[in-house]
């Protein structure tokens, strides 16, 4: 006599069930649903940003700045309240399927609105001028020169990632009358607006809408660089994409060989495009990714499993080499280049990653940052970040996105100290200060995952308790109540964080702050039609400088970092 035992399927946890938006390897119907979700989020971001052209204030006065920010907050509230009302109504009276769809739309819209607010705020700050942040100076000035060279010659020889200069040149030719700087303003606005959808949709590779919104907003809004959004946009997408890369690698032995190769090629191509847009985060993350790949290769699963994993890696590497191999060789050939730029961040305690000094008036002076910490010299933000990292690793060490995010953090952390420890000897900064953004982003991601995993643990503990009733005889699921709370908090956090970020960029004389000076410069350059911008100081402005006509030769290397010290110690 034989006994057949039927095993019940393991229930999926509320916030972490099989990803409802895993964009790779899904059926066509789900793919269309994911594309619709992406379209809704991007549309919300772009439309809210475009709405800012109807905000008529003087952005160079403090009263005008406050009125502009208040207008955006009011509009955010006016759009968000009907969303919350729809979620609340379906939570109490709608069927489960309808409620889930409404929540999904609301999450996508709120993610778009948050970064749409950022873009709208920059449009308010630049009201009356066609020039981008920093005008024709700083990195935007260099990019405009390179785009002008591409327009003139068709190519560019430089170690900077080539995708953005070529995109800027194409955009200038087709949309701004051949003016690269004017093209940069439009591209800046687009990339800022799409940062929120990018963060949300990237984490939808692993999470349901609500936790993806929480992780996305928490990690994206604090790190977006409004004067250089292409760099942080790359970071926001790269870390979850690396998590997906490792996850697919781990599952490769159980997939058909053809599917593994296809997925490898798709992921390799995506990583290559990000590398061509901004390469720094790949460099900081490479050692950590290598360790994660070596750890998760199926060494003990036999040769067939190892061969499938190798085929996945080979396809990814080939796709990456085809698209970005040439630029990779250029970058490797420039490893002897010395970065001797001494910014205020260079003299900040290298272990401090809580806040950048630039948004704060006077904090850019060397030696005036960081502020004193409350907990043994460490601020509470850093303590919270570390607690989140500990909880995320304790509860999610078996999850690919958690492991990869931690690996990217630790990789950048080690490189940061390795470079800075040799800074005096080599008299070179080697861009190590830019690891700040990767460390902060990865730390916030792990904090978000800690909340998600802790919520799942709590959900299991509360599962035995009776559900509250929406009306007599009809139970109301706790997840529906949670959706109302998470979305309300997400909407308010999005507005508050976006407003605080944009406020630092509102135009003021550069002597009052570096970020506020970025917008101020844009108001002081004569427009292409010969008129001064509407809010130029005293109605006067300077003529725009001509764009470069050829690639400039590198400046002579002095061999030292110059007077890189506190102001009161300089010679």
C-alpha positions in Angstrom: 0.0 0.0 0.0 1.3 3.4 -0.9 0.6 6.7 0.6 0.5 9.9 -1.4 1.2 13.1 0.5 0.0 16.3 -1.1 2.0 19.4 0.0 0.1 22.6 0.1 1.7 25.5 -1.8 3.7 27.8 0.4 1.8 31.0 0.9 3.5 34.1 -0.5 4.2 36.9 1.9 2.4 40.2 1.5 5.1 42.6 0.5 7.5 40.1 -1.1 5.6 37.6 -3.1 6.8 36.5 -6.5 7.6 39.9 -8.2 4.5 41.3 -9.8 6.7 43.3 -12.1 9.7 41.2 -13.0 10.2 42.7 -16.4 12.5 39.8 -17.5 11.1 36.4 -18.5 7.4 37.3 -18.1 4.5 36.4 -20.3 3.4 39.0 -22.9 0.2 39.9 -20.9 2.2 40.8 -17.8 4.8 42.6 -20.0 2.1 44.8 -21.4 0.8 45.4 -17.8 4.3 46.4 -16.7 4.7 48.7 -19.7 1.4 50.4 -18.9 2.5 50.9 -15.3 5.8 52.5 -16.5 3.9 54.7 -18.9 1.6 56.0 -16.1 4.5 56.8 -13.8 6.5 58.6 -16.5 3.4 60.5 -17.7 2.6 61.7 -14.1 6.2 62.9 -13.7 6.4 64.7 -17.1 3.0 66.3 -16.9 3.5 67.6 -13.4 6.8 69.1 -14.4 5.3 70.7 -17.5 2.5 72.1 -15.4 5.2 74.3 -13.8 5.3 76.6 -16.9 2.1 78.1 -15.6 3.7 79.2 -12.2 4.4 82.9 -12.6 6.6 84.1 -9.8 9.9 86.0 -9.6 12.4 83.2 -8.6 15.1 85.6 -7.6 13.2 87.0 -4.6 12.6 84.9 -1.5 8.9 85.7 -1.5 8.6 84.5 -5.1 10.5 81.4 -4.2 8.3 80.5 -1.3 5.2 81.2 -3.4 6.5 79.0 -6.2 7.2 76.1 -3.8 3.8 76.5 -2.1 2.1 76.5 -5.5 3.7 73.2 -6.4 2.8 71.7 -2.9 -0.8 72.8 -3.4 -0.9 71.2 -6.9 0.6 68.0 -5.5 -2.0 67.8 -2.8 -4.8 68.5 -5.4 -3.6 65.6 -7.5 -2.8 63.3 -4.6 -6.0 63.6 -2.6 -8.3 62.0 -5.2 -5.8 59.1 -5.5 -5.9 58.5 -1.8 -9.7 58.8 -1.8 -9.9 56.1 -4.5 -7.6 53.8 -2.6 -9.6 54.3 0.6 -12.9 53.8 -1.1 -11.8 50.5 -2.8 -10.2 49.4 0.5 -13.6 49.5 2.2 -16.0 48.8 -0.6 -14.1 47.4 -3.6 -13.3 43.9 -4.7 -9.8 42.7 -4.1 -8.8 42.8 -7.8 -10.0 46.3 -8.2 -8.3 47.5 -5.0 -5.0 46.0 -6.2 -5.2 47.8 -9.5 -6.0 51.1 -7.9 -3.1 50.7 -5.5 -0.8 49.9 -8.4 -1.8 53.0 -10.3 -1.5 55.2 -7.2 2.0 53.9 -6.5 3.1 54.6 -10.1 1.6 58.1 -10.1 3.0 59.1 -6.7 6.5 57.9 -7.7 6.2 60.1 -10.8 4.7 63.1 -8.9 7.6 63.1 -6.4 10.4 63.6 -9.1 8.0 65.6 -11.2 8.0 68.1 -8.3 11.8 68.2 -8.4 11.7 69.0 -12.2 8.9 71.5 -11.7 10.9 73.2 -9.0 13.9 73.6 -11.2 11.7 75.0 -14.0 10.4 77.6 -11.5 14.0 78.4 -10.4 14.9 78.9 -14.1 11.8 80.8 -15.0 12.5 83.5 -17.6 15.9 82.0 -18.8 16.5 79.4 -21.4 19.9 78.4 -19.9 20.4 75.3 -17.6 21.7 75.2 -14.1 25.2 76.7 -14.0 24.6 78.4 -17.3 27.7 77.7 -19.5 29.9 76.8 -16.5 31.0 73.7 -14.5 30.2 70.3 -16.0 27.3 71.5 -18.0 29.7 73.9 -19.8 32.1 71.1 -20.7 29.2 69.0 -21.9 27.9 71.8 -24.1 31.4 72.3 -25.6 31.7 68.5 -26.4 28.2 68.5 -27.9 29.2 71.5 -30.1 32.3 69.6 -31.2 30.2 66.6 -32.1 27.8 68.8 -34.1 30.7 70.2 -36.0 32.9 67.1 -36.5 30.6 64.2 -35.8 32.8 62.6 -33.2 34.5 63.3 -29.8 37.8 62.0 -28.3 37.6 62.1 -24.6 37.5 59.8 -21.5 34.1 61.1 -20.5 31.2 58.6 -21.1 30.1 59.4 -24.6 26.3 58.8 -24.5 25.2 62.1 -23.0 27.3 64.4 -25.2 26.1 62.6 -28.3 22.5 62.7 -27.1 22.9 66.4 -26.3 24.2 67.1 -29.7 21.4 65.2 -31.4 18.8 67.0 -29.2 20.3 70.4 -29.9 20.2 69.8 -33.7 16.6 68.7 -33.6 15.0 70.7 -30.9 17.0 73.8 -29.8 18.4 75.3 -33.1 21.8 73.8 -32.6 22.3 75.3 -29.1 23.8 72.6 -26.8 23.3 74.5 -23.6 19.6 75.0 -24.3 19.4 71.3 -25.0 20.9 70.6 -21.6 18.2 72.4 -19.8 15.5 70.3 -21.5 17.5 67.1 -20.9 18.1 68.0 -17.3 14.4 68.5 -16.8 13.6 65.2 -18.4 16.1 63.2 -16.4 15.1 64.8 -13.1 11.5 64.1 -13.8 12.1 60.5 -14.7 14.3 59.7 -11.6 11.2 58.8 -9.5 9.7 56.4 -12.0 13.2 54.9 -12.6 13.7 54.2 -8.9 10.1 52.8 -8.5 10.2 50.7 -11.6 13.6 49.3 -10.9 12.6 48.0 -7.5 9.4 46.6 -9.1 11.8 44.0 -10.5 11.6 42.4 -7.0 8.8 44.0 -5.0 5.1 44.6 -5.1 3.9 48.2 -5.7 3.7 49.4 -2.1 7.2 48.2 -0.9 8.7 49.2 -4.3 7.3 52.7 -3.8 8.7 52.9 -0.3 12.2 51.7 -1.2 12.2 53.8 -4.4 11.2 57.1 -2.8 13.3 56.6 0.3 16.5 56.0 -1.7 15.9 58.2 -4.8 14.8 61.6 -3.6 17.7 62.3 -1.2 20.4 61.4 -3.7 19.2 63.1 -7.0 21.7 65.7 -8.1 19.6 68.3 -9.9 22.6 69.9 -11.6 23.9 66.5 -12.8 20.9 64.2 -12.9 22.3 61.8 -15.5 24.8 60.6 -12.9 22.4 59.8 -10.1 19.8 58.5 -12.6 22.4 55.9 -13.6 23.0 55.0 -10.0 19.3 54.7 -9.2 18.9 52.1 -12.0 22.3 50.3 -11.8 22.1 48.9 -8.2 18.7 47.1 -8.7 19.8 46.0 -12.2 22.9 44.4 -10.7 20.7 42.7 -8.1 18.6 41.3 -11.0 21.8 40.2 -12.7 22.9 38.1 -9.7 19.3 36.8 -9.2 19.2 35.6 -12.8 22.6 34.1 -12.5 21.5 32.1 -9.4 18.5 30.8 -11.4 20.4 30.1 -14.6 20.9 26.3 -13.8 17.1 25.9 -13.7 16.3 27.8 -16.9 16.5 26.6 -20.5 19.9 27.5 -21.9 18.4 29.6 -24.6 16.5 31.7 -22.1 19.6 32.2 -19.9 21.6 33.4 -22.9 18.9 35.8 -23.9 18.5 37.2 -20.5 22.3 37.6 -20.2 22.4 39.5 -23.5 19.6 41.8 -22.4 21.1 42.6 -19.0 24.6 43.0 -20.4 23.3 45.5 -23.0 21.4 47.4 -20.3 24.5 47.6 -18.1 26.6 48.8 -21.1 24.1 51.6 -21.9 24.3 52.8 -18.2 28.1 52.6 -18.4 28.1 54.8 -21.5 25.9 57.3 -19.7 28.0 57.5 -16.5 30.7 55.1 -15.7 31.7 56.0 -12.1 29.2 53.8 -10.3 30.3 50.7 -12.3 33.9 51.3 -11.2 33.0 51.6 -7.5 30.7 48.6 -7.7 32.8 46.2 -9.8 34.8 44.6 -6.9 31.6 43.9 -4.9 29.8 42.5 -7.9 32.7 40.2 -8.7 32.6 38.8 -5.1 28.8 38.3 -5.3 29.1 36.5 -8.7 31.8 34.2 -7.4 29.8 33.4 -4.2 26.6 32.6 -6.1 28.0 30.6 -9.0 26.6 27.0 -8.7 30.0 25.5 -7.9 28.4 22.4 -6.3 25.6 21.8 -8.7 27.5 19.9 -11.3 29.0 20.8 -14.7 25.7 21.3 -16.5 24.5 23.9 -14.0 27.9 25.6 -14.1 27.8 25.6 -17.9 24.4 27.3 -18.0 25.6 29.9 -15.5 28.7 30.4 -17.6 26.6 30.8 -20.7 24.6 33.5 -19.0 27.8 35.3 -18.0 29.3 34.9 -21.4 26.3 36.4 -23.1 26.2 39.3 -20.7 29.9 40.0 -21.2 29.7 39.8 -25.0 26.7 42.2 -25.1 28.6 44.6 -22.8 31.7 44.3 -24.9 29.9 45.0 -28.2 28.3 48.2 -26.9 30.8 49.5 -24.4 34.0 47.7 -25.1 35.6 50.6 -27.0 34.9 53.1 -24.3 36.1 50.6 -21.7 39.5 50.4 -23.4 39.6 54.2 -23.5 38.9 54.4 -19.8 41.5 51.7 -18.9 44.0 53.6 -21.0 43.4 56.7 -18.9 44.1 55.1 -15.5 47.2 57.2 -15.1 45.3 60.5 -15.3 45.5 62.4 -12.0 42.5 64.1 -10.5 43.9 66.9 -8.3 40.7 68.9 -7.8 40.3 70.0 -4.2 36.6 70.5 -3.5 35.2 71.2 0.0 34.2 67.5 0.2 37.9 66.5 0.1 38.6 67.7 3.6 35.5 66.2 5.2 35.9 63.2 7.5 35.9 60.3 4.9 33.7 58.3 7.2 30.9 60.8 7.1 28.3 60.0 4.5 25.1 61.5 6.0 24.7 64.9 4.2 26.4 66.9 1.5 27.6 70.4 2.6 26.6 72.1 -0.6 22.9 72.8 0.2 23.8 74.7 3.4 24.9 78.3 3.4 28.5 78.6 4.5 29.0 74.8 4.8 31.0 74.8 1.6 33.9 76.4 3.4 36.6 73.8 4.1 36.6 72.9 7.8 32.9 73.9 8.4 31.5 70.4 7.8 30.3 68.0 9.0 28.1 69.2 11.9 28.7 67.5 15.3 27.0 64.1 15.7 24.7 63.3 18.7 25.7 59.7 19.2 29.4 59.4 20.0 30.1 61.9 17.2 27.9 60.1 14.8 24.5 61.6 13.8 21.2 59.9 14.2 20.8 59.6 10.4 23.9 57.5 10.2 22.8 55.4 13.2 19.5 54.8 11.5 21.3 53.9 8.2 23.5 51.3 10.0 20.6 49.8 11.9 18.7 49.4 8.6 21.7 47.7 7.1 21.9 45.3 10.0 18.3 44.4 9.9 18.3 44.0 6.1 21.2 41.7 6.2 19.9 39.7 9.2 16.5 39.1 7.5 17.5 39.1 3.9 21.0 37.8 3.4 19.6 35.1 1.1 18.0 37.7 -1.2 20.0 38.8 -4.3 19.1 42.5 -4.2 20.0 42.8 -0.5 23.3 41.0 -1.0 24.2 43.0 -4.1 23.3 46.4 -2.5 25.4 45.5 0.5 28.3 44.4 -1.8 28.1 47.7 -3.7 28.1 49.7 -0.4 31.1 47.8 0.9 33.0 48.0 -2.4 32.6 51.8 -2.6 33.4 52.0 1.1 36.7 50.2 0.7 37.7 52.0 -2.4 36.9 55.3 -0.7 39.4 54.7 2.1 42.0 53.1 -0.2 42.1 56.2 -2.4 41.9 58.8 0.4 44.6 57.0 2.4 47.0 57.5 -0.4 45.8 61.0 -1.2 48.7 62.8 0.4 51.3 60.5 -1.1 49.9 60.6 -4.6 48.7 64.2 -4.4 45.5 63.0 -6.2 41.8 62.8 -5.2 40.8 60.4 -8.0 37.1 61.3 -7.7 36.9 59.3 -4.4 34.5 61.9 -2.9 31.8 60.8 -5.4 31.5 57.5 -3.6 29.5 59.5 -1.1 26.4 59.3 -3.4 26.7 55.5 -3.9 27.2 54.9 -0.2 24.2 57.1 0.7 22.0 55.5 -1.9 22.9 51.9 -1.0 22.5 52.7 2.7 19.0 54.1 2.1 18.1 51.1 -0.1 19.1 48.7 2.7 17.1 50.8 5.2 14.0 50.5 2.9 14.5 46.7 2.6 14.9 46.5 6.3 11.4 48.1 6.7 10.0 45.7 4.1 11.5 42.6 5.6 10.6 43.7 9.1 7.0 44.3 7.9 6.9 40.9 6.5 8.0 39.4 9.8 5.4 41.4 11.6 2.7 40.3 9.1 3.5 36.7 9.9 3.2 37.4 13.7 -0.2 39.2 13.3 -1.5 36.6 10.9 -3.2 34.6 13.6 -5.2 37.7 14.8 -8.7 38.3 13.5 -9.1 40.9 10.8 -11.0 44.1 11.5 -14.4 44.5 9.9 -15.2 47.1 7.2 -18.9 46.5 8.1 -20.7 43.8 10.0 -19.9 40.4 8.6 -17.3 41.6 6.1 -13.6 41.5 7.3 -11.2 44.2 6.1 -7.7 43.0 5.3 -4.9 44.7 7.1 -3.0 45.1 3.8 -5.7 47.4 2.5 -5.5 49.6 5.6 -1.7 49.6 5.2 -2.0 50.7 1.6 -3.8 53.9 2.6 -1.1 54.7 5.2 1.9 53.9 3.0 0.5 56.0 0.1 -0.4 58.9 2.3 3.1 58.9 3.9 4.7 58.5 0.4 2.8 61.4 -1.0 3.7 63.7 1.9 7.3 62.6 2.0 7.7 63.1 -1.8 6.4 66.7 -1.5 8.5 67.6 1.5 11.7 66.0 0.3 11.3 67.5 -3.2 10.6 70.9 -1.9 13.5 70.9 0.5 15.9 69.7 -2.3 14.6 72.3 -4.8 14.8 75.1 -2.2 18.6 74.8 -2.1 18.7 75.5 -5.8 16.6 78.7 -5.8 18.7 81.4 -7.3 20.8 83.6 -5.1 24.2 85.3 -5.5 26.8 82.5 -5.4 28.5 84.0 -2.3 25.5 82.7 -0.4 25.8 79.1 -1.6 27.1 77.0 -4.4 23.9 75.3 -5.3 21.8 78.5 -5.3 24.5 80.1 -7.5 23.9 77.4 -10.1 20.5 78.9 -11.0 21.7 82.5 -10.4 24.3 82.1 -13.2 21.6 80.9 -15.6 19.7 84.3 -15.1 22.8 86.4 -15.9 23.5 85.2 -19.5 22.0 86.9 -22.6 19.4 84.8 -24.4 20.1 83.7 -28.0 17.6 86.4 -29.2 19.8 89.1 -27.7 17.6 90.0 -24.8 18.5 89.6 -21.1 16.6 87.0 -19.1 13.5 88.4 -17.4 15.0 88.3 -13.9 18.6 89.2 -14.7 20.2 91.2 -11.8 19.5 94.9 -12.4 18.3 94.1 -15.9 21.9 93.5 -17.0 23.5 90.3 -18.4 26.7 89.0 -20.0 27.0 87.7 -23.5 27.2 83.9 -23.8 30.7 82.6 -24.5 31.4 80.8 -27.8 31.4 77.1 -27.7 34.7 75.2 -28.2 35.5 74.3 -31.8 38.0 71.5 -31.0 39.1 69.2 -28.2 41.2 71.2 -25.8 44.6 69.9 -24.8 44.8 68.7 -21.1 46.0 71.4 -18.7 49.6 71.1 -17.5 49.9 68.8 -14.5 51.3 70.7 -11.5 52.0 67.4 -9.7 50.3 68.6 -6.5 46.9 69.4 -5.1 47.9 73.0 -4.6 46.6 74.8 -1.5 44.2 72.1 -0.5 43.7 73.0 3.2 41.5 75.0 5.5 41.2 78.6 4.4 43.0 79.9 7.5 46.0 77.6 6.8 46.5 78.5 3.2 49.6 80.4 2.2 
